[in-house]
Amino acid sequence: MTCQIEPGASCNTGVSPTVCTSPCGNGNLQTAYGEICDDGNTNPDDGCDHCAHETYWDCVDAEGTTSVCDGICGDLRLFGGENCEDNNTVSLDGCDSNCRLEPGWL
């Protein structure tokens, strides 16, 4: 029987014993490796840090795809693509329901 490296795994094949780790940061969510999210990097402050969700971020995750994270609109915390935050998701008050500044408001 020959040992095979599983798809997506990162292994140090030059030493014995071979050690394999999570493919975290490759943009391919793999829950079998314990990933909660995978946004294609291991950077903090973008919603997914070392394949775990960060506080105050909302992430859309699907097995085998890149996670997409953004700030949570209406929580009074300005994160991600939000350019305004007014503690609600009501439009026509200067900050729309997606936390984007509405035309004509400063």
C-alpha positions as protocol buffer text, in pm:
chain_id: "A"
residue {
  index: 1
  type: MET
  ca { x: 0 y: 0 z: 0 }
}
residue {
  index: 2
  type: THR
  ca { x: 135 y: 343 z: -96 }
}
residue {
  index: 3
  type: CYS
  ca { x: 52 y: 648 z: 110 }
}
residue {
  index: 4
  type: GLN
  ca { x: -96 y: 933 z: -92 }
}
residue {
  index: 5
  type: ILE
  ca { x: -122 y: 1302 z: 2 }
}
residue {
  index: 6
  type: GLU
  ca { x: -487 y: 1402 z: 15 }
}
residue {
  index: 7
  type: PRO
  ca { x: -599 y: 1680 z: -220 }
}
residue {
  index: 8
  type: GLY
  ca { x: -545 y: 2022 z: -65 }
}
residue {
  index: 9
  type: ALA
  ca { x: -312 y: 1905 z: 212 }
}
residue {
  index: 10
  type: SER
  ca { x: 25 y: 2065 z: 269 }
}
residue {
  index: 11
  type: CYS
  ca { x: 287 y: 1808 z: 364 }
}
residue {
  index: 12
  type: ASN
  ca { x: 662 y: 1812 z: 430 }
}
residue {
  index: 13
  type: THR
  ca { x: 757 y: 1514 z: 216 }
}
residue {
  index: 14
  type: GLY
  ca { x: 1133 y: 1563 z: 253 }
}
residue {
  index: 15
  type: VAL
  ca { x: 1155 y: 1435 z: 610 }
}
residue {
  index: 16
  type: SER
  ca { x: 1033 y: 1136 z: 804 }
}
residue {
  index: 17
  type: PRO
  ca { x: 777 y: 1117 z: 945 }
}
residue {
  index: 18
  type: THR
  ca { x: 580 y: 1323 z: 696 }
}
residue {
  index: 19
  type: VAL
  ca { x: 369 y: 1587 z: 867 }
}
residue {
  index: 20
  type: CYS
  ca { x: 60 y: 1728 z: 695 }
}
residue {
  index: 21
  type: THR
  ca { x: -120 y: 2046 z: 793 }
}
residue {
  index: 22
  type: SER
  ca { x: -440 y: 2225 z: 699 }
}
residue {
  index: 23
  type: PRO
  ca { x: -434 y: 2395 z: 360 }
}
residue {
  index: 24
  type: CYS
  ca { x: -559 y: 2713 z: 531 }
}
residue {
  index: 25
  type: GLY
  ca { x: -527 y: 3022 z: 315 }
}
residue {
  index: 26
  type: ASN
  ca { x: -561 y: 2857 z: -25 }
}
residue {
  index: 27
  type: GLY
  ca { x: -911 y: 2996 z: -88 }
}
residue {
  index: 28
  type: ASN
  ca { x: -1072 y: 2652 z: -79 }
}
residue {
  index: 29
  type: LEU
  ca { x: -1283 y: 2589 z: 234 }
}
residue {
  index: 30
  type: GLN
  ca { x: -1216 y: 2237 z: 358 }
}
residue {
  index: 31
  type: THR
  ca { x: -1405 y: 2154 z: 676 }
}
residue {
  index: 32
  type: ALA
  ca { x: -1235 y: 1812 z: 695 }
}
residue {
  index: 33
  type: TYR
  ca { x: -920 y: 2002 z: 796 }
}
residue {
  index: 34
  type: GLY
  ca { x: -1110 y: 2203 z: 1060 }
}
residue {
  index: 35
  type: GLU
  ca { x: -1144 y: 2519 z: 853 }
}
residue {
  index: 36
  type: ILE
  ca { x: -1438 y: 2743 z: 942 }
}
residue {
  index: 37
  type: CYS
  ca { x: -1364 y: 2987 z: 659 }
}
residue {
  index: 38
  type: ASP
  ca { x: -1092 y: 3030 z: 396 }
}
residue {
  index: 39
  type: ASP
  ca { x: -1056 y: 3364 z: 221 }
}
residue {
  index: 40
  type: GLY
  ca { x: -735 y: 3288 z: 36 }
}
residue {
  index: 41
  type: ASN
  ca { x: -494 y: 3421 z: 301 }
}
residue {
  index: 42
  type: THR
  ca { x: -411 y: 3403 z: 672 }
}
residue {
  index: 43
  type: ASN
  ca { x: -426 y: 3778 z: 734 }
}
residue {
  index: 44
  type: PRO
  ca { x: -608 y: 3920 z: 1038 }
}
residue {
  index: 45
  type: ASP
  ca { x: -873 y: 4196 z: 1024 }
}
residue {
  index: 46
  type: ASP
  ca { x: -1046 y: 4079 z: 706 }
}
residue {
  index: 47
  type: GLY
  ca { x: -1312 y: 3854 z: 859 }
}
residue {
  index: 48
  type: CYS
  ca { x: -1128 y: 3523 z: 835 }
}
residue {
  index: 49
  type: ASP
  ca { x: -802 y: 3492 z: 1032 }
}
residue {
  index: 50
  type: HIS
  ca { x: -616 y: 3158 z: 1001 }
}
residue {
  index: 51
  type: CYS
  ca { x: -939 y: 2995 z: 877 }
}
residue {
  index: 52
  type: ALA
  ca { x: -1157 y: 3103 z: 1172 }
}
residue {
  index: 53
  type: HIS
  ca { x: -1424 y: 3376 z: 1169 }
}
residue {
  index: 54
  type: GLU
  ca { x: -1331 y: 3701 z: 1335 }
}
residue {
  index: 55
  type: THR
  ca { x: -1565 y: 3889 z: 1569 }
}
residue {
  index: 56
  type: TYR
  ca { x: -1788 y: 4157 z: 1409 }
}
residue {
  index: 57
  type: TRP
  ca { x: -1767 y: 4005 z: 1062 }
}
residue {
  index: 58
  type: ASP
  ca { x: -2026 y: 3813 z: 863 }
}
residue {
  index: 59
  type: CYS
  ca { x: -1889 y: 3549 z: 626 }
}
residue {
  index: 60
  type: VAL
  ca { x: -2052 y: 3344 z: 354 }
}
residue {
  index: 61
  type: ASP
  ca { x: -1883 y: 3007 z: 339 }
}
residue {
  index: 62
  type: ALA
  ca { x: -1945 y: 2708 z: 112 }
}
residue {
  index: 63
  type: GLU
  ca { x: -1740 y: 2388 z: 107 }
}
residue {
  index: 64
  type: GLY
  ca { x: -1478 y: 2403 z: -167 }
}
residue {
  index: 65
  type: THR
  ca { x: -1511 y: 2777 z: -232 }
}
residue {
  index: 66
  type: THR
  ca { x: -1346 y: 3099 z: -115 }
}
residue {
  index: 67
  type: SER
  ca { x: -1512 y: 3259 z: 188 }
}
residue {
  index: 68
  type: VAL
  ca { x: -1651 y: 3609 z: 140 }
}
residue {
  index: 69
  type: CYS
  ca { x: -1651 y: 3827 z: 454 }
}
residue {
  index: 70
  type: ASP
  ca { x: -1787 y: 4174 z: 523 }
}
residue {
  index: 71
  type: GLY
  ca { x: -1876 y: 4384 z: 824 }
}
residue {
  index: 72
  type: ILE
  ca { x: -2215 y: 4332 z: 989 }
}
residue {
  index: 73
  type: CYS
  ca { x: -2434 y: 4624 z: 884 }
}
residue {
  index: 74
  type: GLY
  ca { x: -2623 y: 4788 z: 1170 }
}
residue {
  index: 75
  type: ASP
  ca { x: -2391 y: 4689 z: 1457 }
}
residue {
  index: 76
  type: LEU
  ca { x: -2222 y: 5033 z: 1507 }
}
residue {
  index: 77
  type: ARG
  ca { x: -1884 y: 4890 z: 1403 }
}
residue {
  index: 78
  type: LEU
  ca { x: -1731 y: 4997 z: 1071 }
}
residue {
  index: 79
  type: PHE
  ca { x: -1564 y: 4693 z: 909 }
}
residue {
  index: 80
  type: GLY
  ca { x: -1497 y: 4561 z: 560 }
}
residue {
  index: 81
  type: GLY
  ca { x: -1681 y: 4730 z: 273 }
}
residue {
  index: 82
  type: GLU
  ca { x: -1900 y: 4942 z: 500 }
}
residue {
  index: 83
  type: ASN
  ca { x: -1844 y: 5315 z: 453 }
}
residue {
  index: 84
  type: CYS
  ca { x: -2103 y: 5426 z: 710 }
}
residue {
  index: 85
  type: GLU
  ca { x: -2265 y: 5271 z: 1016 }
}
residue {
  index: 86
  type: ASP
  ca { x: -2572 y: 5417 z: 1185 }
}
residue {
  index: 87
  type: ASN
  ca { x: -2694 y: 5126 z: 1402 }
}
residue {
  index: 88
  type: ASN
  ca { x: -2973 y: 5024 z: 1165 }
}
residue {
  index: 89
  type: THR
  ca { x: -3040 y: 4881 z: 820 }
}
residue {
  index: 90
  type: VAL
  ca { x: -3290 y: 5146 z: 713 }
}
residue {
  index: 91
  type: SER
  ca { x: -3232 y: 5331 z: 386 }
}
residue {
  index: 92
  type: LEU
  ca { x: -3299 y: 5700 z: 313 }
}
residue {
  index: 93
  type: ASP
  ca { x: -3136 y: 5819 z: 638 }
}
residue {
  index: 94
  type: GLY
  ca { x: -2791 y: 5884 z: 493 }
}
residue {
  index: 95
  type: CYS
  ca { x: -2659 y: 5531 z: 540 }
}
residue {
  index: 96
  type: ASP
  ca { x: -2844 y: 5268 z: 334 }
}
residue {
  index: 97
  type: SER
  ca { x: -2942 y: 4913 z: 432 }
}
residue {
  index: 98
  type: ASN
  ca { x: -2601 y: 4781 z: 316 }
}
residue {
  index: 99
  type: CYS
  ca { x: -2404 y: 5043 z: 514 }
}
residue {
  index: 100
  type: ARG
  ca { x: -2312 y: 5247 z: 209 }
}
residue {
  index: 101
  type: LEU
  ca { x: -2331 y: 5627 z: 217 }
}
residue {
  index: 102
  type: GLU
  ca { x: -2636 y: 5750 z: 24 }
}
residue {
  index: 103
  type: PRO
  ca { x: -2600 y: 6025 z: -238 }
}
residue {
  index: 104
  type: GLY
  ca { x: -2650 y: 6377 z: -103 }
}
residue {
  index: 105
  type: TRP
  ca { x: -2537 y: 6292 z: 252 }
}
residue {
  index: 106
  type: LEU
  ca { x: -2201 y: 6372 z: 412 }
}
